Structure formats: C-alpha cells, structure tokens
Amino acid sequence: SVDWWASLHQPASVLRLGGPTMPAEYLAPLLLTAVAFTSGFAALHLASMRAEVMRRHAGALQRALERKT
C-alpha cells in the first residue's frame, strides 16, 4: 500500500527488494520486538487453548459422574 499511495505514506523501509533502508540501530530492535510479540502471542494462545481443552474435559467428567449417580 505504501507503494500505491506514495502521497499518503513514506516509502517502504523494511520489506523492499533492495534490502531495508532503515538503520541497523532501529531495525534490530524492531525485528526483535516483532519476534518477541509473536512468540508471546503464540504462548498465550496455546495456554488459552490448553485451558479450554481442560475445561471441556472437566465438564465431560462431571457429566459422566452425574450420570452414574
């Protein structure tokens, strides 16, 4: 989009065919935080999925116990 509407945005500075134009002092922390944020999101998402599986399993066990009584 930055290439299509150049009057509204600065040109691309990270993902370019000729390589990034951003200085390494800015690019390294940007990429590091992007990786850290993505890893954190994945960890939280997996924890949420695990909690949901456990919740459903506990519900199934409780229903099974209720049927026995």
mmCIF file of the N, C-alpha and C atoms, coordinates in Angstrom:
data_MODEL
# 
_entry.id   MODEL 
# 
loop_
_atom_site.group_PDB 
_atom_site.id 
_atom_site.type_symbol 
_atom_site.label_atom_id 
_atom_site.label_alt_id 
_atom_site.label_comp_id 
_atom_site.label_asym_id 
_atom_site.label_entity_id 
_atom_site.label_seq_id 
_atom_site.pdbx_PDB_ins_code 
_atom_site.Cartn_x 
_atom_site.Cartn_y 
_atom_site.Cartn_z 
_atom_site.occupancy 
_atom_site.B_iso_or_equiv 
_atom_site.pdbx_formal_charge 
_atom_site.auth_seq_id 
_atom_site.auth_comp_id 
_atom_site.auth_asym_id 
_atom_site.auth_atom_id 
_atom_site.pdbx_PDB_model_num 
ATOM 1   N N  . SER A 1 1  ? 0.826   -1.197  0.000  1.00 0.00 ? 1  SER A N  1 
ATOM 2   C CA . SER A 1 1  ? 0.000   0.000   0.000  1.00 0.00 ? 1  SER A CA 1 
ATOM 3   C C  . SER A 1 1  ? 0.868   1.258   0.000  1.00 0.00 ? 1  SER A C  1 
ATOM 4   N N  . VAL A 1 2  ? 2.046   1.182   0.650  1.00 0.00 ? 2  VAL A N  1 
ATOM 5   C CA . VAL A 1 2  ? 2.885   2.379   0.678  1.00 0.00 ? 2  VAL A CA 1 
ATOM 6   C C  . VAL A 1 2  ? 3.419   2.714   -0.710 1.00 0.00 ? 2  VAL A C  1 
ATOM 7   N N  . ASP A 1 3  ? 3.494   1.725   -1.579 1.00 0.00 ? 3  ASP A N  1 
ATOM 8   C CA . ASP A 1 3  ? 3.937   1.999   -2.945 1.00 0.00 ? 3  ASP A CA 1 
ATOM 9   C C  . ASP A 1 3  ? 2.796   2.502   -3.809 1.00 0.00 ? 3  ASP A C  1 
ATOM 10  N N  . TRP A 1 4  ? 1.555   2.118   -3.494 1.00 0.00 ? 4  TRP A N  1 
ATOM 11  C CA . TRP A 1 4  ? 0.414   2.543   -4.295 1.00 0.00 ? 4  TRP A CA 1 
ATOM 12  C C  . TRP A 1 4  ? 0.006   3.977   -3.977 1.00 0.00 ? 4  TRP A C  1 
ATOM 13  N N  . TRP A 1 5  ? -0.001  4.317   -2.703 1.00 0.00 ? 5  TRP A N  1 
ATOM 14  C CA . TRP A 1 5  ? -0.421  5.657   -2.293 1.00 0.00 ? 5  TRP A CA 1 
ATOM 15  C C  . TRP A 1 5  ? 0.763   6.386   -1.685 1.00 0.00 ? 5  TRP A C  1 
ATOM 16  N N  . ALA A 1 6  ? 1.762   6.653   -2.504 1.00 0.00 ? 6  ALA A N  1 
ATOM 17  C CA . ALA A 1 6  ? 3.002   7.252   -2.026 1.00 0.00 ? 6  ALA A CA 1 
ATOM 18  C C  . ALA A 1 6  ? 2.777   8.653   -1.472 1.00 0.00 ? 6  ALA A C  1 
ATOM 19  N N  . SER A 1 7  ? 1.717   9.319   -1.877 1.00 0.00 ? 7  SER A N  1 
ATOM 20  C CA . SER A 1 7  ? 1.486   10.664  -1.377 1.00 0.00 ? 7  SER A CA 1 
ATOM 21  C C  . SER A 1 7  ? 0.989   10.641  0.070  1.00 0.00 ? 7  SER A C  1 
ATOM 22  N N  . LEU A 1 8  ? 0.482   9.500   0.552  1.00 0.00 ? 8  LEU A N  1 
ATOM 23  C CA . LEU A 1 8  ? -0.055  9.414   1.903  1.00 0.00 ? 8  LEU A CA 1 
ATOM 24  C C  . LEU A 1 8  ? 0.930   8.821   2.895  1.00 0.00 ? 8  LEU A C  1 
ATOM 25  N N  . HIS A 1 9  ? 1.921   8.074   2.427  1.00 0.00 ? 9  HIS A N  1 
ATOM 26  C CA . HIS A 1 9  ? 2.834   7.363   3.313  1.00 0.00 ? 9  HIS A CA 1 
ATOM 27  C C  . HIS A 1 9  ? 4.265   7.528   2.833  1.00 0.00 ? 9  HIS A C  1 
ATOM 28  N N  . GLN A 1 10 ? 5.180   7.295   3.756  1.00 0.00 ? 10 GLN A N  1 
ATOM 29  C CA . GLN A 1 10 ? 6.585   7.254   3.351  1.00 0.00 ? 10 GLN A CA 1 
ATOM 30  C C  . GLN A 1 10 ? 6.825   5.975   2.561  1.00 0.00 ? 10 GLN A C  1 
ATOM 31  N N  . PRO A 1 11 ? 7.868   5.911   1.760  1.00 0.00 ? 11 PRO A N  1 
ATOM 32  C CA . PRO A 1 11 ? 8.149   4.672   1.020  1.00 0.00 ? 11 PRO A CA 1 
ATOM 33  C C  . PRO A 1 11 ? 8.509   3.530   1.977  1.00 0.00 ? 11 PRO A C  1 
ATOM 34  N N  . ALA A 1 12 ? 8.409   2.315   1.480  1.00 0.00 ? 12 ALA A N  1 
ATOM 35  C CA . ALA A 1 12 ? 8.746   1.134   2.282  1.00 0.00 ? 12 ALA A CA 1 
ATOM 36  C C  . ALA A 1 12 ? 10.184  1.252   2.770  1.00 0.00 ? 12 ALA A C  1 
ATOM 37  N N  . SER A 1 13 ? 10.409  0.862   4.040  1.00 0.00 ? 13 SER A N  1 
ATOM 38  C CA . SER A 1 13 ? 11.764  0.974   4.572  1.00 0.00 ? 13 SER A CA 1 
ATOM 39  C C  . SER A 1 13 ? 12.288  -0.337  5.145  1.00 0.00 ? 13 SER A C  1 
ATOM 40  N N  . VAL A 1 14 ? 11.423  -1.353  5.312  1.00 0.00 ? 14 VAL A N  1 
ATOM 41  C CA . VAL A 1 14 ? 11.881  -2.634  5.864  1.00 0.00 ? 14 VAL A CA 1 
ATOM 42  C C  . VAL A 1 14 ? 11.797  -3.727  4.808  1.00 0.00 ? 14 VAL A C  1 
ATOM 43  N N  . LEU A 1 15 ? 10.636  -3.964  4.256  1.00 0.00 ? 15 LEU A N  1 
ATOM 44  C CA . LEU A 1 15 ? 10.446  -5.019  3.252  1.00 0.00 ? 15 LEU A CA 1 
ATOM 45  C C  . LEU A 1 15 ? 10.541  -4.417  1.855  1.00 0.00 ? 15 LEU A C  1 
ATOM 46  N N  . ARG A 1 16 ? 11.742  -4.424  1.329  1.00 0.00 ? 16 ARG A N  1 
ATOM 47  C CA . ARG A 1 16 ? 11.996  -3.888  -0.011 1.00 0.00 ? 16 ARG A CA 1 
ATOM 48  C C  . ARG A 1 16 ? 12.839  -4.873  -0.800 1.00 0.00 ? 16 ARG A C  1 
ATOM 49  N N  . LEU A 1 17 ? 12.767  -4.786  -2.111 1.00 0.00 ? 17 LEU A N  1 
ATOM 50  C CA . LEU A 1 17 ? 13.563  -5.672  -2.954 1.00 0.00 ? 17 LEU A CA 1 
ATOM 51  C C  . LEU A 1 17 ? 15.058  -5.410  -2.778 1.00 0.00 ? 17 LEU A C  1 
ATOM 52  N N  . GLY A 1 18 ? 15.447  -4.161  -2.615 1.00 0.00 ? 18 GLY A N  1 
ATOM 53  C CA . GLY A 1 18 ? 16.859  -3.818  -2.491 1.00 0.00 ? 18 GLY A CA 1 
ATOM 54  C C  . GLY A 1 18 ? 17.389  -3.928  -1.076 1.00 0.00 ? 18 GLY A C  1 
ATOM 55  N N  . GLY A 1 19 ? 16.592  -4.422  -0.171 1.00 0.00 ? 19 GLY A N  1 
ATOM 56  C CA . GLY A 1 19 ? 17.005  -4.515  1.226  1.00 0.00 ? 19 GLY A CA 1 
ATOM 57  C C  . GLY A 1 19 ? 16.469  -3.342  2.021  1.00 0.00 ? 19 GLY A C  1 
ATOM 58  N N  . PRO A 1 20 ? 16.494  -3.452  3.323  1.00 0.00 ? 20 PRO A N  1 
ATOM 59  C CA . PRO A 1 20 ? 15.937  -2.387  4.151  1.00 0.00 ? 20 PRO A CA 1 
ATOM 60  C C  . PRO A 1 20 ? 16.779  -1.118  4.096  1.00 0.00 ? 20 PRO A C  1 
ATOM 61  N N  . THR A 1 21 ? 16.114  0.026   4.177  1.00 0.00 ? 21 THR A N  1 
ATOM 62  C CA . THR A 1 21 ? 16.809  1.311   4.207  1.00 0.00 ? 21 THR A CA 1 
ATOM 63  C C  . THR A 1 21 ? 16.893  1.857   5.623  1.00 0.00 ? 21 THR A C  1 
ATOM 64  N N  . MET A 1 22 ? 16.265  1.167   6.563  1.00 0.00 ? 22 MET A N  1 
ATOM 65  C CA . MET A 1 22 ? 16.283  1.601   7.956  1.00 0.00 ? 22 MET A CA 1 
ATOM 66  C C  . MET A 1 22 ? 17.651  1.292   8.562  1.00 0.00 ? 22 MET A C  1 
ATOM 67  N N  . PRO A 1 23 ? 18.193  2.205   9.365  1.00 0.00 ? 23 PRO A N  1 
ATOM 68  C CA . PRO A 1 23 ? 19.487  1.930   10.010 1.00 0.00 ? 23 PRO A CA 1 
ATOM 69  C C  . PRO A 1 23 ? 19.404  0.704   10.926 1.00 0.00 ? 23 PRO A C  1 
ATOM 70  N N  . ALA A 1 24 ? 20.507  -0.013  11.058 1.00 0.00 ? 24 ALA A N  1 
ATOM 71  C CA . ALA A 1 24 ? 20.544  -1.239  11.857 1.00 0.00 ? 24 ALA A CA 1 
ATOM 72  C C  . ALA A 1 24 ? 20.211  -0.962  13.318 1.00 0.00 ? 24 ALA A C  1 
ATOM 73  N N  . GLU A 1 25 ? 20.518  0.243   13.810 1.00 0.00 ? 25 GLU A N  1 
ATOM 74  C CA . GLU A 1 25 ? 20.205  0.595   15.196 1.00 0.00 ? 25 GLU A CA 1 
ATOM 75  C C  . GLU A 1 25 ? 18.707  0.581   15.461 1.00 0.00 ? 25 GLU A C  1 
ATOM 76  N N  . TYR A 1 26 ? 17.905  0.803   14.433 1.00 0.00 ? 26 TYR A N  1 
ATOM 77  C CA . TYR A 1 26 ? 16.452  0.784   14.562 1.00 0.00 ? 26 TYR A CA 1 
ATOM 78  C C  . TYR A 1 26 ? 15.864  -0.544  14.110 1.00 0.00 ? 26 TYR A C  1 
ATOM 79  N N  . LEU A 1 27 ? 16.476  -1.135  13.099 1.00 0.00 ? 27 LEU A N  1 
ATOM 80  C CA . LEU A 1 27 ? 15.939  -2.358  12.507 1.00 0.00 ? 27 LEU A CA 1 
ATOM 81  C C  . LEU A 1 27 ? 16.053  -3.554  13.451 1.00 0.00 ? 27 LEU A C  1 
ATOM 82  N N  . ALA A 1 28 ? 17.180  -3.712  14.116 1.00 0.00 ? 28 ALA A N  1 
ATOM 83  C CA . ALA A 1 28 ? 17.382  -4.857  15.015 1.00 0.00 ? 28 ALA A CA 1 
ATOM 84  C C  . ALA A 1 28 ? 16.365  -4.872  16.155 1.00 0.00 ? 28 ALA A C  1 
ATOM 85  N N  . PRO A 1 29 ? 16.164  -3.755  16.887 1.00 0.00 ? 29 PRO A N  1 
ATOM 86  C CA . PRO A 1 29 ? 15.150  -3.786  17.945 1.00 0.00 ? 29 PRO A CA 1 
ATOM 87  C C  . PRO A 1 29 ? 13.731  -3.985  17.406 1.00 0.00 ? 29 PRO A C  1 
ATOM 88  N N  . LEU A 1 30 ? 13.462  -3.447  16.230 1.00 0.00 ? 30 LEU A N  1 
ATOM 89  C CA . LEU A 1 30 ? 12.134  -3.617  15.630 1.00 0.00 ? 30 LEU A CA 1 
ATOM 90  C C  . LEU A 1 30 ? 11.865  -5.092  15.350 1.00 0.00 ? 30 LEU A C  1 
ATOM 91  N N  . LEU A 1 31 ? 12.831  -5.771  14.741 1.00 0.00 ? 31 LEU A N  1 
ATOM 92  C CA . LEU A 1 31 ? 12.659  -7.186  14.436 1.00 0.00 ? 31 LEU A CA 1 
ATOM 93  C C  . LEU A 1 31 ? 12.629  -8.029  15.710 1.00 0.00 ? 31 LEU A C  1 
ATOM 94  N N  . LEU A 1 32 ? 13.447  -7.672  16.694 1.00 0.00 ? 32 LEU A N  1 
ATOM 95  C CA . LEU A 1 32 ? 13.463  -8.399  17.961 1.00 0.00 ? 32 LEU A CA 1 
ATOM 96  C C  . LEU A 1 32 ? 12.116  -8.288  18.671 1.00 0.00 ? 32 LEU A C  1 
ATOM 97  N N  . THR A 1 33 ? 11.567  -7.091  18.731 1.00 0.00 ? 33 THR A N  1 
ATOM 98  C CA . THR A 1 33 ? 10.265  -6.933  19.393 1.00 0.00 ? 33 THR A CA 1 
ATOM 99  C C  . THR A 1 33 ? 9.154   -7.601  18.596 1.00 0.00 ? 33 THR A C  1 
ATOM 100 N N  . ALA A 1 34 ? 9.263   -7.625  17.274 1.00 0.00 ? 34 ALA A N  1 
ATOM 101 C CA . ALA A 1 34 ? 8.253   -8.317  16.464 1.00 0.00 ? 34 ALA A CA 1 
ATOM 102 C C  . ALA A 1 34 ? 8.275   -9.821  16.754 1.00 0.00 ? 34 ALA A C  1 
ATOM 103 N N  . VAL A 1 35 ? 9.471   -10.382 16.853 1.00 0.00 ? 35 VAL A N  1 
ATOM 104 C CA . VAL A 1 35 ? 9.601   -11.812 17.181 1.00 0.00 ? 35 VAL A CA 1 
ATOM 105 C C  . VAL A 1 35 ? 9.100   -12.074 18.600 1.00 0.00 ? 35 VAL A C  1 
ATOM 106 N N  . ALA A 1 36 ? 9.464   -11.190 19.550 1.00 0.00 ? 36 ALA A N  1 
ATOM 107 C CA . ALA A 1 36 ? 9.034   -11.363 20.941 1.00 0.00 ? 36 ALA A CA 1 
ATOM 108 C C  . ALA A 1 36 ? 7.521   -11.261 21.065 1.00 0.00 ? 36 ALA A C  1 
ATOM 109 N N  . PHE A 1 37 ? 6.914   -10.301 20.393 1.00 0.00 ? 37 PHE A N  1 
ATOM 110 C CA . PHE A 1 37 ? 5.462   -10.148 20.450 1.00 0.00 ? 37 PHE A CA 1 
ATOM 111 C C  . PHE A 1 37 ? 4.771   -11.371 19.847 1.00 0.00 ? 37 PHE A C  1 
ATOM 112 N N  . THR A 1 38 ? 5.258   -11.851 18.713 1.00 0.00 ? 38 THR A N  1 
ATOM 113 C CA . THR A 1 38 ? 4.673   -13.018 18.069 1.00 0.00 ? 38 THR A CA 1 
ATOM 114 C C  . THR A 1 38 ? 4.812   -14.254 18.947 1.00 0.00 ? 38 THR A C  1 
ATOM 115 N N  . SER A 1 39 ? 5.972   -14.417 19.576 1.00 0.00 ? 39 SER A N  1 
ATOM 116 C CA . SER A 1 39 ? 6.182   -15.558 20.477 1.00 0.00 ? 39 SER A CA 1 
ATOM 117 C C  . SER A 1 39 ? 5.266   -15.467 21.690 1.00 0.00 ? 39 SER A C  1 
ATOM 118 N N  . GLY A 1 40 ? 5.130   -14.282 22.257 1.00 0.00 ? 40 GLY A N  1 
ATOM 119 C CA . GLY A 1 40 ? 4.233   -14.090 23.393 1.00 0.00 ? 40 GLY A CA 1 
ATOM 120 C C  . GLY A 1 40 ? 2.794   -14.372 23.030 1.00 0.00 ? 40 GLY A C  1 
ATOM 121 N N  . PHE A 1 41 ? 2.380   -13.904 21.861 1.00 0.00 ? 41 PHE A N  1 
ATOM 122 C CA . PHE A 1 41 ? 1.020   -14.168 21.403 1.00 0.00 ? 41 PHE A CA 1 
ATOM 123 C C  . PHE A 1 41 ? 0.791   -15.664 21.237 1.00 0.00 ? 41 PHE A C  1 
ATOM 124 N N  . ALA A 1 42 ? 1.750   -16.351 20.626 1.00 0.00 ? 42 ALA A N  1 
ATOM 125 C CA . ALA A 1 42 ? 1.612   -17.798 20.416 1.00 0.00 ? 42 ALA A CA 1 
ATOM 126 C C  . ALA A 1 42 ? 1.543   -18.534 21.750 1.00 0.00 ? 42 ALA A C  1 
ATOM 127 N N  . ALA A 1 43 ? 2.375   -18.139 22.715 1.00 0.00 ? 43 ALA A N  1 
ATOM 128 C CA . ALA A 1 43 ? 2.362   -18.793 24.026 1.00 0.00 ? 43 ALA A CA 1 
ATOM 129 C C  . ALA A 1 43 ? 1.029   -18.582 24.735 1.00 0.00 ? 43 ALA A C  1 
ATOM 130 N N  . LEU A 1 44 ? 0.519   -17.368 24.709 1.00 0.00 ? 44 LEU A N  1 
ATOM 131 C CA . LEU A 1 44 ? -0.776  -17.087 25.343 1.00 0.00 ? 44 LEU A CA 1 
ATOM 132 C C  . LEU A 1 44 ? -1.916  -17.810 24.631 1.00 0.00 ? 44 LEU A C  1 
ATOM 133 N N  . HIS A 1 45 ? -1.842  -17.884 23.319 1.00 0.00 ? 45 HIS A N  1 
ATOM 134 C CA . HIS A 1 45 ? -2.879  -18.574 22.553 1.00 0.00 ? 45 HIS A CA 1 
ATOM 135 C C  . HIS A 1 45 ? -2.875  -20.070 22.878 1.00 0.00 ? 45 HIS A C  1 
ATOM 136 N N  . LEU A 1 46 ? -1.690  -20.663 22.936 1.00 0.00 ? 46 LEU A N  1 
ATOM 137 C CA . LEU A 1 46 ? -1.592  -22.084 23.280 1.00 0.00 ? 46 LEU A CA 1 
ATOM 138 C C  . LEU A 1 46 ? -2.076  -22.343 24.705 1.00 0.00 ? 46 LEU A C  1 
ATOM 139 N N  . ALA A 1 47 ? -1.752  -21.448 25.643 1.00 0.00 ? 47 ALA A N  1 
ATOM 140 C CA . ALA A 1 47 ? -2.224  -21.597 27.018 1.00 0.00 ? 47 ALA A CA 1 
ATOM 141 C C  . ALA A 1 47 ? -3.747  -21.509 27.072 1.00 0.00 ? 47 ALA A C  1 
ATOM 142 N N  . SER A 1 48 ? -4.309  -20.608 26.302 1.00 0.00 ? 48 SER A N  1 
ATOM 143 C CA . SER A 1 48 ? -5.763  -20.470 26.245 1.00 0.00 ? 48 SER A CA 1 
ATOM 144 C C  . SER A 1 48 ? -6.415  -21.717 25.665 1.00 0.00 ? 48 SER A C  1 
ATOM 145 N N  . MET A 1 49 ? -5.817  -22.267 24.615 1.00 0.00 ? 49 MET A N  1 
ATOM 146 C CA . MET A 1 49 ? -6.353  -23.490 24.014 1.00 0.00 ? 49 MET A CA 1 
ATOM 147 C C  . MET A 1 49 ? -6.257  -24.655 24.990 1.00 0.00 ? 49 MET A C  1 
ATOM 148 N N  . ARG A 1 50 ? -5.153  -24.742 25.725 1.00 0.00 ? 50 ARG A N  1 
ATOM 149 C CA . ARG A 1 50 ? -4.988  -25.818 26.702 1.00 0.00 ? 50 ARG A CA 1 
ATOM 150 C C  . ARG A 1 50 ? -6.021  -25.691 27.817 1.00 0.00 ? 50 ARG A C  1 
ATOM 151 N N  . ALA A 1 51 ? -6.267  -24.473 28.272 1.00 0.00 ? 51 ALA A N  1 
ATOM 152 C CA . ALA A 1 51 ? -7.268  -24.250 29.317 1.00 0.00 ? 51 ALA A CA 1 
ATOM 153 C C  . ALA A 1 51 ? -8.660  -24.639 28.821 1.00 0.00 ? 51 ALA A C  1 
ATOM 154 N N  . GLU A 1 52 ? -8.955  -24.351 27.567 1.00 0.00 ? 52 GLU A N  1 
ATOM 155 C CA . GLU A 1 52 ? -10.267 -24.715 27.017 1.00 0.00 ? 52 GLU A CA 1 
ATOM 156 C C  . GLU A 1 52 ? -10.413 -26.229 26.920 1.00 0.00 ? 52 GLU A C  1 
ATOM 157 N N  . VAL A 1 53 ? -9.359  -26.923 26.519 1.00 0.00 ? 53 VAL A N  1 
ATOM 158 C CA . VAL A 1 53 ? -9.402  -28.388 26.453 1.00 0.00 ? 53 VAL A CA 1 
ATOM 159 C C  . VAL A 1 53 ? -9.637  -28.963 27.847 1.00 0.00 ? 53 VAL A C  1 
ATOM 160 N N  . MET A 1 54 ? -8.923  -28.411 28.839 1.00 0.00 ? 54 MET A N  1 
ATOM 161 C CA . MET A 1 54 ? -9.106  -28.887 30.213 1.00 0.00 ? 54 MET A CA 1 
ATOM 162 C C  . MET A 1 54 ? -10.518 -28.606 30.724 1.00 0.00 ? 54 MET A C  1 
ATOM 163 N N  . ARG A 1 55 ? -11.050 -27.432 30.380 1.00 0.00 ? 55 ARG A N  1 
ATOM 164 C CA . ARG A 1 55 ? -12.410 -27.088 30.806 1.00 0.00 ? 55 ARG A CA 1 
ATOM 165 C C  . ARG A 1 55 ? -13.420 -28.063 30.220 1.00 0.00 ? 55 ARG A C  1 
ATOM 166 N N  . ARG A 1 56 ? -13.266 -28.380 28.948 1.00 0.00 ? 56 ARG A N  1 
ATOM 167 C CA . ARG A 1 56 ? -14.188 -29.319 28.315 1.00 0.00 ? 56 ARG A CA 1 
ATOM 168 C C  . ARG A 1 56 ? -14.037 -30.724 28.894 1.00 0.00 ? 56 ARG A C  1 
ATOM 169 N N  . HIS A 1 57 ? -12.823 -31.121 29.169 1.00 0.00 ? 57 HIS A N  1 
ATOM 170 C CA . HIS A 1 57 ? -12.578 -32.435 29.763 1.00 0.00 ? 57 HIS A CA 1 
ATOM 171 C C  . HIS A 1 57 ? -13.201 -32.512 31.157 1.00 0.00 ? 57 HIS A C  1 
ATOM 172 N N  . ALA A 1 58 ? -13.032 -31.466 31.952 1.00 0.00 ? 58 ALA A N  1 
ATOM 173 C CA . ALA A 1 58 ? -13.620 -31.437 33.297 1.00 0.00 ? 58 ALA A CA 1 
ATOM 174 C C  . ALA A 1 58 ? -15.144 -31.483 33.215 1.00 0.00 ? 58 ALA A C  1 
ATOM 175 N N  . GLY A 1 59 ? -15.720 -30.780 32.247 1.00 0.00 ? 59 GLY A N  1 
ATOM 176 C CA . GLY A 1 59 ? -17.173 -30.820 32.069 1.00 0.00 ? 59 GLY A CA 1 
ATOM 177 C C  . GLY A 1 59 ? -17.654 -32.210 31.690 1.00 0.00 ? 59 GLY A C  1 
ATOM 178 N N  . ALA A 1 60 ? -16.916 -32.881 30.825 1.00 0.00 ? 60 ALA A N  1 
ATOM 179 C CA . ALA A 1 60 ? -17.294 -34.241 30.422 1.00 0.00 ? 60 ALA A CA 1 
ATOM 180 C C  . ALA A 1 60 ? -17.196 -35.200 31.599 1.00 0.00 ? 60 ALA A C  1 
ATOM 181 N N  . LEU A 1 61 ? -16.153 -35.059 32.424 1.00 0.00 ? 61 LEU A N  1 
ATOM 182 C CA . LEU A 1 61 ? -16.023 -35.909 33.610 1.00 0.00 ? 61 LEU A CA 1 
ATOM 183 C C  . LEU A 1 61 ? -17.166 -35.650 34.597 1.00 0.00 ? 61 LEU A C  1 
ATOM 184 N N  . GLN A 1 62 ? -17.509 -34.390 34.753 1.00 0.00 ? 62 GLN A N  1 
ATOM 185 C CA . GLN A 1 62 ? -18.603 -34.070 35.687 1.00 0.00 ? 62 GLN A CA 1 
ATOM 186 C C  . GLN A 1 62 ? -19.926 -34.630 35.188 1.00 0.00 ? 62 GLN A C  1 
ATOM 187 N N  . ARG A 1 63 ? -20.189 -34.534 33.895 1.00 0.00 ? 63 ARG A N  1 
ATOM 188 C CA . ARG A 1 63 ? -21.416 -35.096 33.334 1.00 0.00 ? 63 ARG A CA 1 
ATOM 189 C C  . ARG A 1 63 ? -21.442 -36.612 33.497 1.00 0.00 ? 63 ARG A C  1 
ATOM 190 N N  . ALA A 1 64 ? -20.271 -37.257 33.323 1.00 0.00 ? 64 ALA A N  1 
ATOM 191 C CA . ALA A 1 64 ? -20.188 -38.702 33.489 1.00 0.00 ? 64 ALA A CA 1 
ATOM 192 C C  . ALA A 1 64 ? -20.466 -39.094 34.939 1.00 0.00 ? 64 ALA A C  1 
ATOM 193 N N  . LEU A 1 65 ? -19.949 -38.342 35.884 1.00 0.00 ? 65 LEU A N  1 
ATOM 194 C CA . LEU A 1 65 ? -20.214 -38.608 37.297 1.00 0.00 ? 65 LEU A CA 1 
ATOM 195 C C  . LEU A 1 65 ? -21.678 -38.408 37.640 1.00 0.00 ? 65 LEU A C  1 
ATOM 196 N N  . GLU A 1 66 ? -22.303 -37.413 37.056 1.00 0.00 ? 66 GLU A N  1 
ATOM 197 C CA . GLU A 1 66 ? -23.718 -37.141 37.330 1.00 0.00 ? 66 GLU A CA 1 
ATOM 198 C C  . GLU A 1 66 ? -24.603 -38.266 36.784 1.00 0.00 ? 66 GLU A C  1 
ATOM 199 N N  . ARG A 1 67 ? -24.196 -38.859 35.665 1.00 0.00 ? 67 ARG A N  1 
ATOM 200 C CA . ARG A 1 67 ? -24.985 -39.968 35.097 1.00 0.00 ? 67 ARG A CA 1 
ATOM 201 C C  . ARG A 1 67 ? -24.887 -41.221 35.938 1.00 0.00 ? 67 ARG A C  1 
ATOM 202 N N  . LYS A 1 68 ? -23.760 -41.398 36.618 1.00 0.00 ? 68 LYS A N  1 
ATOM 203 C CA . LYS A 1 68 ? -23.583 -42.600 37.445 1.00 0.00 ? 68 LYS A CA 1 
ATOM 204 C C  . LYS A 1 68 ? -24.415 -42.538 38.714 1.00 0.00 ? 68 LYS A C  1 
ATOM 205 N N  . THR A 1 69 ? -24.709 -41.333 39.173 1.00 0.00 ? 69 THR A N  1 
ATOM 206 C CA . THR A 1 69 ? -25.466 -41.218 40.432 1.00 0.00 ? 69 THR A CA 1 
ATOM 207 C C  . THR A 1 69 ? -26.940 -41.119 40.198 1.00 0.00 ? 69 THR A C  1 
# 
